[in-house]
């Protein structure tokens, strides 16, 4: 790990000042020379691997006093960004009204990591692409722009089949983000010029020609909260993986349904483990709305979800697996007791 | 915290490691002599910083590099080698400790960020020469072979019970999944957590 200056801040404005001051104007957030430290489960790991090399680390954990509240007001959910994954997963109101959020959190990582990791840090978790994480591979467009992509011709079993580009096929690794994007969450961002709100679907950027730029956040901007309109008691997060526990998704689906009798009034579908960014499948939602859910419909929905999928040498199975995950998650959501 | 005091002059392996850790700390302090490290921010990242950690109810003052993880602070600077370094990347759970009663990974925690919090390690569990019920259960159930993952397993097992996730074998397996056992002592680990759960609540009532 390279030397860095550690700063601990007790209020948001000094944290933002410290982060912005240490960063040069042009670099992307993920390569900024100053990094905020919350749970540290991604940052410290990647600093040990020499993938992230901040010269200033700003410990924002003291902000948790004001940034970790979880509240439901007028049916709207607000999640403080420094709330810890395990604490949010354990809340009865989350389990009851937003099971897709509770499950996405509960099925992520390990109990220790969930005790440490903040919600804000979790949605910004970096990819697990082995070529990104191993600096002995020079060719990674995410780490070294313009250097090429070792995964394209390498071992790409865990890589993405949706949202890929010629420059990068790294999978977005998280779980919570799929629940948030499905439920039309808003991200509250606190920066030098105050607070701005952004649809969660606009937070992450697909790799395109600039895989190094993963979000629209600038250095000095911090996620302070997420908010979600309405309640979604009929919702599930289904995660398929190599191990039963403590493993990243090979394919996952966040599904929320609003049903009247057997008919789907509203549907939300997001996919994880298969895409380069948190993936909202709006074409699937359009297909489901106003319909009665049966095997034929779930089959069409699953096909539609992966209509544009593009597999590499080793990850073609994800398309078949992902379709089954979508079908099963739809059935689970439709038949769950609420 | 029990400071380790060799009861006999001969060196055993553990005593040697402790002594080596104490010696290794000397050059660091010497390097820092005359500099005023501050716990809040160091202007020059190459200089060590002063910090104070509360470990097993005992306060420890250290002068260390800002990069030092809590795990390395415990093992290399304080001489508490019970917490183990397996992967050093938050994947194996061997380094699990409690911070303010929550199980966390000390290998992904900066020592600097752990100031002002109550840190509990495997060395802090036994009270008055009596093993913690979880430690006793691991002995009774033979819940290890090589023992390297055991301190992490025991800390995690205690948290698993306290969090209310020891109700069934499946629950225990799920909530102990962050602790890998290369010897695959898993069935006995589940049995140990099951044995300790009622003993822990009895002890609380008592």
Interface residues (C-beta under 8 A of the other chain):
Chain A: X1 X3 X4 X5 X6 X7 X8 X37 X40 X41 X44 X45 X48 X49 X55 X57 X59 X61 X109 X110 X111 X112 X113 X115 X116 X245 X246
Chain B: X39 X40 X41 X42 X43 X44 X45 X46 X49 X65 X66 X67 X69 X88 X89 X90 X93 X96 X102 X103 X104 X105 X108 X109 X110 X112 X113 X156 X159 X160 X163 X165 X173 X174 X175 X176 X177 X178 X179
